[in-house]
Amino acid sequence: MNDMTKIQKKREREKDLVFLMIKIFCNLKHKNNICAKCMELYDYSKNRIDKCRFMETKTFCSACPSHCYKNDMRERIREVMIFSSKRMIFYHPILTLKHIFIILKAKLRQKFF
């Protein structure tokens, strides 16, 4: 598999994860499957993920050296992430465990390399 395919798959996985988290947030906070305001946030996030120049090396946006979200959108996505991250284990346990594993791996790599 070439590098471009790996990066594209990583982008798609990240977009899927963001969508799931926004959907959980919207479902529980707005009592909606996904409202217009949350869809706007998702569309914005997708655009940022598609344009990310650090995709090959970064783990997650929160650990990225460059914050490419506008301030208001960054606050909105942060709220979604904080809210949904605590609930992901109930909706997508395997995905959550993979996410935790990637975070721990990245932190270990930073500490020792």
NORQUIBEL-V13939 format. One record per helix or strand of 3 or more residues. SS is the DSSP state (~ for helix, > for strand). FROM is the first residue (numbers start at 0). LEN is the number of residues. If there is no record, write none. Layout:
BEGIN
<<SS	FROM	LEN> <SS	FROM	LEN>>
END
This chain:
BEGIN
<<~	2	28> <~	35	16> <~	60	3> <~	70	15> <~	87	4> <~	92	20>>
END
